[in-house]
Every structure is written in structure tokens, then in C-alpha cells.
């Protein structure tokens, strides 16, 4: 089987025949064709076969009303005692509601609320507890900010259902329906967008000895399989986001290979979400032990994601990311106000 990785560029020096990348400002005029166990080759974009060409170039449908012609910022709010970077900070409901307001004011387009840490080594949280942490908070945020687009970060259908009932507009499942198959029925029935993320193993043990034949192609195949399962459950591809799951059962080298090859995932024909914010590999590469101090490294990787046409960036440092994205857009001639 051949895999097509568009070689992505950004900016105005766009040659004739260049194709748009997944409805984003990025474009490509060459594609790396990858094979398992054999050397790849580079071809001209004009030689791309269908349906790969249609999948790589198609404009992605709006996400809960948000167009994806520019990257959207998903701000993270973990209402857990043990998340790796903000655990315990917003466990108190009043503090969490204040933080939600701040995340929106700083420029986030989407608020991703999680009540169960999935950091390496984390233990499972009972459904009732996870609901109690997230559902009343979603209700309070919806009441205070009726226009806010809220995503629920959960692997469990009962939590997802209650969150949607309380005002969430999107599901974010780090287990891509493998933890609770009921999530697929929920996403189909509720007709909301859903993010399917790759993970190898359970949070409790996933970092012990992660192994792949070819990390980029293995993650691609897993996501292709999960997208097919979602479609079979009645979820159209234009309501699915895919995410390579940086840090979930991956070494530093695995994470870097996935980031380097990110544009491959546009071949799935879905919007692409990237979550690198403050993760362990940023600490390892930079030497920064304290997760909350990993904003600069997180922003650097986020901008590389934009170059490769990522549609949604999941981040903790909202103001810093928004500022970086604004400057990145202006420098590349993507903001009409300055060109
Ligand atoms: N990362 C985390 C949690 N949810 N969802 C998606 N789609 N992609 C990600 O990369 C992702 C995610 C882990 O980060 P965080 O929420 O900050 O930590 P914790 O799991 O410890 O709560």
C-alpha cells in the first residue's frame, strides 16, 4: 500500500500547479510516497491518484460552526486533582469557572474540559466522579458564555452524554471508541463532531516500552481503521477529527517522527487536531522539568503544526499561542490587515 505525505509549504511563493492542503493556508506541489519496508519516492502533486488527491485537498467542514480555513485554538481546562501540568489548580468549581472565562477571553475558540487525567501512569476515574467534576461546570460555563464551544474530553459514553446535555458541542475521545464503544453510538446519535486520538496501551502503562514497526504508518493505519469504524457506526467523515496522540505510548523519537510527518494525516480526509502542549518530550528536549514552563517549546511545535496544515491546536498557554499564531499569519502574508 502507498501512503501519500504532502510536502507542505506556507506563504505567497506558490508555484503554478500547487494544491491547497485540506482547506488551510498551507499548500504543496510535491508528495512523498511512503511504503512499508521499501524506500519512498517523491512525485509531483499533479501525479497524485484519486481518491488521495481529493482527500488531501478537500475543504474541511466547519467544526461546531467554526470554519477551519485557519487554525482554531482549543484551550485545555482539566478539572482533575492529578493532570500532569495543571492538576489540582482548577479542581475547585469556582476556580474552574473563572479559568474557563479567562481561557475564552485570551482567545480560545474551543474549551476542552476533562475530568480524568490520561497522563502516563494515571488511574481510571469512576464515571460518577468524572461526571461530578465536569457536568455542572459545563452547565455553568454555558450559562455564563452561551456562545462558547465546549468539548468534553472523555473516554466514557455516559460522561459524554451528560456533558452534551449540559451544553458541550463536541466529543474528544483519547481512546477513539476503543475504551467504550458506546461513544460511537453517542457521537452518531447526537450528530456532534468527535475527535479520535491514537494511543498505544492504557495511560497506566503506556510509557513503559512503546514500540512500533513504523510509527507514522502504524498511527495512520490505526486512525484509518477507527475512522472506518466511526463511519460504520453512522458518523460521517466530515464530523471526525483525527489526532496522532502525541505522548500517548510514544518515545521522544516517536513523537518527533509524528510531528515531522504530520501532513500525512490529511490523507484521512478529516480535520487534524494536534496536542503537544507542555508534554514530557518538550521537557526532555529542552531540559525544562516544570511542565508549566514549557510554553515556548509548545508554541514552537504548534507553529510547525500550522505549517503542515493542522486545523486545531490543543493548548494550555492560550494567550501565548494566540500571539504567536497572529504573528506567524502576518509574517506569511495570511492576514489581510497587514499585507
Ligand atoms: N492530550 C491530553 C489529553 N487529551 N486530547 C486530544 N485530542 N489530544 C491530546 O493530545 C490530548 C488530549 C493530555 O494532556 P492534558 O489534558 O493536559 O493532561 P492530563 O491527561 O494529565 O489531564
Boltz pocket constraint, residues with backbone or C-beta under 6 A from the ligand:
constraints:
  - pocket:
      binder: B
      contacts: [[A, 76], [A, 78], [A, 80], [A, 82], [A, 83], [A, 84], [A, 85], [A, 86], [A, 114], [A, 116], [A, 117], [A, 118], [A, 119], [A, 153], [A, 172], [A, 173], [A, 174], [A, 195], [A, 197], [A, 243], [A, 245], [A, 246], [A, 273], [A, 274], [A, 275], [A, 276], [A, 277], [A, 314]]
      max_distance: 6.0
